Amino acid sequence: MSHIVIHCLLFMFVVFAAVSGYRFQSLTISGAWATVVVGTIIIAAFQFQGLFLLGTFFVTSSFWSKYKQQKKKCVEEKIHKSGARDCVQVFANGGMPAILGLFYLLFQEEIFLYMFIVSIATANSDTWASEIGSTSRKPPIHILTWKRVGAGTSGAISFLGTVSAFSGALLIGIISVFLWEEVSLQLGIFMSVLGFIGHFIDTVLGATVQITYVCPKCRIITEKTIHCQLPTQPIKGFRLFNNDTVNFLSILLSALLIFLFPMFWS
């Protein structure tokens, strides 16, 4: 089967996945289009292997977003966006992998493949931590104050969320070992660790620079700019650094960390 036919089949699969995501309310219409764009670039750069790894992230993150959804209702009051992912959320998590795919196409250097894997591991780690950690029986602890805070608070960690974060990163690293001959078991685990570190980078950014608001009516602390049909008031962080910006930066920084450890990949 020619490469053109294979790429066409993979593209059709991406379109099918995007449409399915929209129909099952995991993606908005803009999120579906963004998924097609990201998926197409990944196919061109990393073929079936890259698409499989990206698909692992999207499928598992969609699954965990539906997990114990009723229990997460109070968390949804705090986070900027919940439910179906729009184009901004898709690009916040998939934009950097797509950019690394473009770099790989231009330069054909293996380092961009490794950075791509780390970026997916980070996105998966952070998503698993948020979606599973928010169901923890014990309230999380804020990393700056070390006090118990409400579930869904930016910059907070829990034991369940941390274990989930490591599991999400490890899944991506282990799968990459089976997908690429260039990825040894040692390298796969190393990239999993970098993805796990990326989750903590996201947590630190969430605790320090991410914008947080308070509702003037019910006084809930939230990431939303509108709550109780009223504009919320900023109380911490910078407007530029919303949840999507923090996600993108944490993925970028974790991917760049690989340059500090050339002994694992050079």
C-alpha positions in Angstrom: 0.0 0.0 0.0 1.5 3.3 -1.0 2.3 6.1 1.5 -0.3 8.4 -0.1 -3.1 5.8 0.5 -1.9 5.3 4.0 -1.8 9.0 4.7 -5.3 9.4 3.2 -6.7 6.6 5.4 -5.1 8.2 8.5 -6.5 11.6 7.6 -10.0 10.0 7.2 -9.5 8.5 10.7 -8.7 11.9 12.1 -11.8 13.4 10.6 -13.9 10.5 11.9 -12.4 11.0 15.4 -13.1 14.8 15.3 -16.7 14.3 14.1 -17.2 11.6 16.8 -15.8 13.9 19.4 -18.2 16.6 18.4 -21.2 14.2 18.4 -20.3 12.8 21.8 -19.8 16.4 23.1 -16.1 15.9 23.9 -15.3 18.6 21.3 -17.0 21.8 20.2 -17.2 22.5 16.4 -14.1 24.7 16.7 -12.4 22.0 18.7 -13.2 19.4 16.1 -11.6 21.6 13.4 -8.5 22.2 15.5 -8.2 18.4 16.1 -8.2 17.9 12.3 -5.4 20.5 11.9 -3.3 19.1 14.7 -3.9 15.5 13.6 -3.0 16.2 9.9 0.4 17.8 10.9 1.2 14.8 13.2 0.4 12.4 10.4 2.7 14.2 8.0 5.5 14.2 10.6 5.2 11.0 12.5 2.8 8.9 10.5 0.7 6.2 12.3 2.9 6.2 15.4 2.4 9.9 16.1 -1.3 9.7 15.5 -1.6 6.7 17.8 0.2 8.6 20.6 -1.9 11.7 20.1 -5.0 9.6 20.0 -4.1 7.9 23.2 -4.0 11.3 24.9 -7.3 12.5 23.4 -9.2 9.3 24.1 -8.0 8.8 27.6 -8.4 12.5 28.5 -12.0 12.4 27.1 -12.7 9.2 29.1 -11.4 10.7 32.4 -13.3 14.0 31.8 -16.5 11.9 31.9 -15.3 9.9 34.9 -17.5 10.7 38.0 -18.8 13.7 36.2 -21.5 14.3 38.7 -18.9 14.6 41.5 -17.0 17.2 39.5 -19.9 19.7 39.3 -18.4 21.9 42.0 -15.0 21.8 40.3 -16.6 23.0 37.1 -17.7 26.2 38.9 -14.0 27.0 39.4 -12.3 26.1 36.2 -12.2 28.4 33.1 -13.7 25.8 30.8 -15.2 22.4 31.3 -17.0 19.8 29.2 -16.4 19.9 25.5 -13.0 21.2 24.4 -12.9 24.1 22.0 -10.1 25.1 19.6 -8.2 27.1 22.2 -8.0 24.1 24.5 -7.0 21.7 21.7 -4.2 24.0 20.6 -3.2 24.6 24.2 -2.5 20.9 24.5 -1.9 19.9 20.9 -0.3 23.0 19.5 3.2 22.4 20.7 3.2 18.7 19.5 2.1 20.0 16.1 4.8 22.7 16.1 7.4 20.0 16.9 6.0 17.9 14.1 6.6 20.8 11.7 10.2 21.1 13.0 10.7 17.4 12.5 9.4 17.7 8.9 11.9 20.5 8.2 15.0 19.2 9.9 14.4 15.4 10.3 16.3 15.4 13.6 15.3 12.7 16.2 15.4 15.3 19.0 12.1 16.7 17.7 10.6 13.3 17.9 11.7 13.0 21.6 10.4 16.4 22.3 7.1 15.5 20.7 6.8 12.4 23.0 7.6 14.5 26.0 5.0 17.1 25.0 2.3 14.4 24.8 3.4 12.9 28.1 3.1 16.3 29.8 -0.4 16.9 28.4 -1.5 13.5 29.4 0.0 13.8 32.8 -1.6 17.1 33.6 -5.0 16.0 32.2 -5.0 12.8 34.3 -4.0 14.7 37.4 -6.8 17.2 36.9 -9.6 14.9 35.9 -8.8 12.0 38.3 -7.4 14.1 41.2 -10.5 16.2 41.4 -12.4 13.1 42.5 -10.1 12.6 45.6 -11.9 12.2 48.9 -9.4 14.5 50.6 -9.1 18.2 49.5 -5.8 19.0 47.8 -3.0 21.0 49.3 -1.9 24.3 47.8 1.8 24.1 47.0 2.5 27.7 48.4 0.6 27.7 51.6 0.4 23.9 52.2 -3.1 24.4 53.4 -6.2 22.4 52.3 -8.1 24.1 49.5 -11.1 23.2 47.4 -10.8 20.7 44.5 -10.0 22.3 41.2 -7.9 25.1 42.8 -5.0 26.1 40.6 -1.7 25.3 42.2 -3.0 22.5 44.4 -1.9 18.9 44.5 -3.3 15.7 46.0 -1.9 12.2 46.4 -4.4 10.7 43.9 -3.7 13.5 41.4 0.1 13.0 41.7 -0.2 9.2 41.2 -2.5 9.8 38.3 -0.1 12.4 36.8 2.8 9.9 36.9 0.6 7.1 35.4 -0.5 9.3 32.6 3.1 10.3 31.7 4.3 6.7 32.0 1.6 5.4 29.7 2.8 7.7 26.9 6.5 6.9 27.5 5.9 3.1 27.5 3.7 3.2 24.4 6.4 5.2 22.6 8.9 2.3 23.3 6.7 0.0 21.2 6.0 2.6 18.5 9.5 3.7 17.6 12.7 1.7 17.3 14.7 4.8 18.2 13.1 4.8 21.7 14.6 2.4 24.2 13.0 1.5 27.4 15.4 3.8 29.3 14.6 6.7 27.0 10.9 6.0 27.3 10.9 6.1 31.1 13.1 9.2 31.0 10.6 11.0 28.8 7.8 9.9 31.1 9.7 11.6 34.0 10.0 14.8 32.0 6.3 14.7 31.3 5.6 14.2 35.0 7.9 17.2 35.7 5.9 19.1 33.2 2.8 18.5 35.3 4.6 20.1 38.3 5.6 23.1 36.1 1.9 23.5 35.3 1.1 23.4 39.0 3.8 26.0 39.9 2.6 28.3 37.2 -1.0 27.8 38.3 0.0 28.7 41.9 2.0 31.8 40.9 1.1 33.6 37.7 -2.2 32.1 36.5 -5.1 34.5 36.7 -7.7 33.9 39.4 -11.0 35.7 40.0 -13.6 36.0 42.7 -17.3 36.2 42.0 -18.8 39.4 43.5 -22.0 37.7 44.3 -21.3 34.2 45.7 -17.6 34.9 46.5 -16.4 31.7 44.9 -12.8 31.7 43.7 -12.8 30.8 40.0 -11.0 31.0 36.7 -14.1 32.2 35.0 -14.5 35.8 33.8 -18.2 35.6 34.2 -20.0 33.9 37.2 -23.5 34.3 38.5 -24.1 36.3 35.3 -21.7 38.9 36.6 -18.1 39.9 35.6 -15.7 38.4 38.2 -12.9 40.4 39.8 -9.2 39.5 39.5 -7.5 38.7 42.8 -4.2 37.0 41.7 -2.0 36.5 38.7 -1.8 38.0 35.3 -4.6 38.2 32.7 -2.3 36.8 30.0 -1.8 33.6 32.0 -5.1 31.8 31.9 -5.3 28.0 32.1 -4.8 27.6 28.4 -1.6 29.7 28.4 -0.3 27.8 31.4 -0.9 24.5 29.7 0.9 25.6 26.6 3.9 26.9 28.5 4.2 23.9 30.7 4.3 21.6 27.7 6.9 23.9 26.0 9.1 24.0 29.0 9.0 20.3 29.7 9.9 19.6 26.1 12.9 22.0 26.3 14.1 20.2 29.5 15.3 17.4 27.3 18.3 19.5 26.3 19.6 19.4 29.9 20.0 15.7 29.7 21.8 14.8 26.4 23.2 11.6 28.0 19.7 10.0 27.6 19.2 10.7 23.9 22.4 11.8 22.1 
